[in-house]
Amino acid sequence: MHRRPILAAFCEAAGIYTLDVPDMPSPPIAPYERRHAAVRPWDPRVVEVASRVIAIIEARRPDLHVEHIGSTSVPGLPGKGIIDLGTEADPPEIPAVTAAMYELGFGPQPGPDPWPATRPMHVGAYHLDGAEFRIHFHVHPRGGDLAKDLRFRDALRADPELAAGYATVKQEIVDSAGGTLDGVVYQDAKGGWILDVYDRLGIERPANVGGGPRGEAEPGTGQEANP
C-alpha cells in the first residue's frame, strides 16, 4: 500500500499544503571519539587538515589567530596523530568563542578532569581522503601558555636531534605499555622530559606542570589528572 501518494492526495483535496524542508548542512567539524594513545608515524596530510580547520575557525571568529602546535606540527615527528591547535582570547570573550566552536561541531573535552571553561580544549574530528583526523583546539587566556607551546614547537622544528629524542621517549613509553595506553598516563610519562627541555631552553614552565592536556583518563582507573 502506497501511503505517501494517498496522504499527498488527501492533503491536496483538503487544501493542506506542505513545504519541502531542505536537509540542514552538517557542521564542518565531526564528532570526536576518545581512544587510547598509540604512537604512529607522522602523516603529511596533517598539514592540510590543520590549515583547513584553522580556516574554518578563523572564518567563524576572524578575531582569532590560530596556530598549529603539538607533535603533528613538527614534520617527521611520530606521535598520537591528534592535531593540536592553539589560540588566545581575552578572558571575557572565551565563552563566546566556545559557543561559536560548538556551532562548528566541536564538543567539550571528554574525561573526568577537563581543562576549565576559562581555558577550554575543544575536541572534534575532520575527514580528509577517507581518513579521520582528531582535533584538540586549545583556547588560552591572552598572555597564557600559548607562547610557551610555540617556543617548544619551534625548537623541535629547528633541532632534529631534539625531535629524535622526543620520538624515542614516546616510543619507549608505548613499548613498555605493550603498544597502547591511556592518554593521561602517556602524557604524564613524557611530561618530565618535556619540562626538562623547557628548563634547558629557558621556557617558563606551563601552568599545567604535567606538560600537556589533562582529562583523558577513564574514571576509576586511579590515573585521573590533578588540576
N, C-alpha and C positions, 0 to 999 in steps of 0.2 A: 504494500500500500504506500503510495507516494504522498506522505503527509504534507511536505513542503509546498507543492503546487496547489493542493486543496486549501491549505492555510492562506496562500497568497490570493487565491480566487475569492475566498471568504472575506479577506481584508479589503480587497478591491470592491466587492459587492457592498460591503458595509461602509464604504467611504473611509476606510482606515489605510493610511499610507505610512510606510516606514522608510527610513533613510539608511543607506549602507554606511556603516561606520568603518572608516579605514583602520587597518591594524596600526597600533601605536608602534613607532620605531623602537627597537631595542636600544638600551643605553650603550654607549661605546665601550664601557668597561664591564667585563663579565664577572660573575661571582668568583669568589676566592675559596679554595679548598686547602685546609691545613693538612700538612703532611710531615713525616719525619724528614730530618735533614740527611742528605747524601751529597757527596762531592762528585761533580761531573765536569767534563772538560768545558772550557769557555766556548760559548756559541756566538759566532759573529753576528747572528741575527738580533742579538740583544741591543745592538747599537740602533738599528732601525726601530725596534719596538720602543725603546726609550725615547727616541726622537718623536715618534708618533704620539705616545702617551703625553709627553711634555707639551706637544702642540695642542692636544685635546684640553689639557688642564689650563694652559695659558689662554686659549680661546675663551674658555668659560670664565676665567679670572685673569684678565690682562694685567692686573697689578702685581701678579706673582712672577718671580723669576725662578724657574725650576731647574735643578742640576741633577745629572745622573751621577750617583755616588755608589759606594759599595763595590764588591768584587766584580760584578758584571761591567763596571765602568773602566776596568783595567784590562786592556787586551791581553789575552792569553792566560789570565789568572783563573784557575779552576775554582769552583765554589758550588753553592746550592743552586745557582741558576736563577735566583729571585732577583728581579730588577729593583734596586733601591733608588728612589728619587727623593730629593730634599728641597725644601723651600723655607723662607722666612716670612712671617707676617706680624704686624702689630698685634699684641695680645687681644685687644678688643675685637679684632677682625677674625680671629681664629674660629669662633662659632659659625660665622657666615661662610668661611672657607669650607668648613666641614659640611655644612648644608649643601653647598654647591657641589662638592665631591660626591656626596650621596646621590645627587641628581644625575651625575655622570655614571653611576653604577658602582662606585667604591662603597665599601662597607666598613664597619668598625673592626678593629683588630681583635682576633679571637684569643681565647685563653683567659685564665683566672686573674691575671695581673697585667692588663694592658697599659700602655702609656696613658697618662691622664689626658683629659679633654683639653687641657691648656697646652699640651704638646702632643697632639694625636699622631698615630700612624694609621693611615687609611689603607685598606687592602683591596685588591681586585686582581683581575687577570685580563690579558689581551691575547688574541689569537692571530697568528701570522703563519702562512704556509701550512695550515693544518696543525700547527703546534701551539700549545698553551704556554704562555709566559706569565708567571705570577708577579705581582707588583706590590711593593711596600712604599707608600708615599708618606714621608715624614714631614710634618709641618712644625717647624721650630718657632718659638717666640723670637722676634727680631733681636739679634745680639746673642743668641744662644749657641748651641753646639754645631751648627751647620758649618761654620768656618773651619772648625777642627776636622770635621769629616772631609772637607775639601782638601785640606793640607795633607791628610793621611792618603787620600786618593791620589793626589798629585805626586807624593813621594813614591808610592807604589808604581805609578806610571813611569817615573823618571829613573828608577833604580831596579833593574832586572834581578839583581841579587836579593834585594829586599822582597820583591814579589815572589821569587822562587822559595825563599824561606817561609813566607806565608803559606804558599801552596803545600809545602812539606808538613807544616804544623797541622793544616786542615786534614791532610790525608792520614797522618798518624792518628788523629782523633777518631776518624770514622773507622779506620782499620782496627783500632783497639776495641771498638764497639761492635765489630762484625759487619760493618758496611753502612748501617743507618742508625740514627739515634734521635732523641727528642731535640727540637730546635734550641730550647733553652740550655740543655746540657751541652750541646755543641757550642753555643755562644759563650757559655761560661768557660768551657775548656780552652778556647782560644783567646779569651779576654785578657789573661795575664800577658800573653805575647804581645797583643795589641797595645796594652798600657806600657809595656817596656819600650815599644817603638815610639809611642807618644813621648815618653820621657827622653829618649835619645834624640828625638827631633826637636825637642823644646816646645812641644804642643801641650797646652794645659789639658789635664785630664778631663774627660767629659763629665757632665753632671751625673750620668749613669756610669759609675766607675766599672761596671761589668763590660763596658766597651761596645754595646750594641743593643738592639731591640730586646724588649722583655715580653713576657706574657704569652709565650708559646708552649709552656709546659702543661701537660694534662693535669687537671685537678686530682689530688690524692696520690700523685707519684712521689711527693716529697721533693720535687725539683722545681717547684714554683719559684719564680724570681722574686726577689725582695724589691720594694720600692726604692 
